[in-house]
Amino acid sequence: MSLRARALQAMSNGDPSPGDRALRTALSLATPIYAAGNALRSTGFALGVKRSHALGRPTISVGNLTTGGTGKTPMVAHVARTLIDKGHRPCILLRGYRGGDEAGEHQRLLGDAVHVEPNPDRVAAAQIALGEDPSITCFVLDDGFQHRRARRDLDLVLIDATNPWGFGHLLPRGLMREPKAALRRADAVIVTRADQAGPAEVARLDNEIQRLTGRAPLAHTEHAWAGLRQHEADRLSLDTLAELDVMGVVGIGNPAAFADTLARHAGRVVHCEQLPDHYRYTRKQLLGLIDLTKTAGAGALVTTEKDWVKWSLLLEDEQLDLPIYRADLAIRFRDGEEALIALIDKAVA
């Protein structure tokens, strides 16, 4: 079991073994230190000691309360496409992890219609982007809820219905970056993966969000696979997997959701390698995973667009005799899409 999987198991109280109990105790002892630092930072902004800075263009933030995957990247892409369709030239500002996966994914998904600027300092990144491209009309912050130095005109927070409160604890005992009360800063809350939780669970979550913020969630969405990509120009039907034995490899914030979706679409999943978010692959490792796929008798390897951004560079000189498919992920709104568009229009007006 990977270190990440072991930590998640401990966080979720999934194993009563002495080893997991010891790990939970260690994580619990470190949590007050994180909580104190978080509270001090929040107090600094509340008292005006720490300040937010305008970025020079209307700004929309998409973020969350927990670490891991709540669907920020596809939601950011959806917001950016909405802005592009309305004649804007958005710039996506994101932290920029060492692997460059999310920046590359946005560029692949949106092409030249969007400027992507990776930099942990979003305020500095905005100035760099405007210097390079004065035609930018607005900014979209990817994972911006906690980056309070960047002033925003619309603050959207995503809550994952499958694990809304990060096992109920702040980091490192749980996955919460901030306490639930921080949701009051949000202009709107969107519940993601609403299809993967029961109606009663979603209703309870809606009630809790309304209690915390005074407003019901703006929208509910589903994460759906719209198809598969094998080459740059074509989208294949998901039926391509229906009769195949496949192996999955994924390094994202919520790998279990990927594994579950793959199992629903594939004939059989021989194995799904679940790696930490922003995982840094090596060429040797990828070739080993391809060999493992073939040895296991699978007819294809399936991954995500985010992972493929890194894979494509490592494998560009390889002559591959195994199909590698990447899931074409899309956000589908159960409700609230028109309300979101209205808020976006207001923010960039």
Secondary structure, 3 states (H helix, E strand, C coil): CCHHHHHHHHHCCCCCCHHHHHHHHHHHHHHHHHHHHHHHHHHHHHHCCCCCECCCCCEEEEEECECCCCCHHHHHHHHHHHHHHCCCCEEEEECCCCCCHHHHHHHHHHHHHCEEEECCCHHHHHHHHHHHCCCCCEEEEECCCCCCCECCCEEEEEEECCCCCHHHCECCCCCECCCHHHHHHCCEEEEECHHHCCHHHHHHHHHHHHHHHCCCCCEEEEEEEEEEECCCCCEECHHHHCCCEEEEEECCCCHHHHHHHHHHHCCEEEEEEECCCCCCCCHHHHHHHHHHHHHCCCCEEEEEHHHHHHHHHHCCCCCCCCCEEEEEEEEEEEECHHHHHHHHHHHHC
